């Protein structure tokens, strides 16, 4: 009897690990449309206990520390409900946000063949999506957990 109980607990252990990691600070995801210029949307899990709000969004060229374009929320934090409804068009600052980079004017156009990382959040790891442009369309790549520009 004790052996069956211990075996049942061992079978539940991988499930427990999966649930714990899925509701950790990867509770928000960033998505990019395939059109140019891209739109970014967000999904904040209702089961996550943290990291479902953000105050900063940026687009970086891979390997470059300075963002091409970065915006910040005027009111922090952007709540989960607002996060899930938010659409950010590259280069257009949405209501309730201010543009930080560049200080004035539009961000540079995204260039075919370069790899970019769009990040949301100031926590580690940030929610992100890795993408490039091929034949005028966005191509997404799996972003490694905790990827930084």
Secondary structure, 3 states (H helix, E strand, C coil): CHHHHHHHHHHHHHHHHHHHHHCCCCCEEEEECCCCCCEEEEEECCCCCCCCCECEEEEEECCCCCCCEEEEECCCCECHHHHHHCEEECCCCCCCEEEEECCCCCCCCCCCCCEEEEEECCCCCCEEEEEEEECCEEEEECCCCCCCC
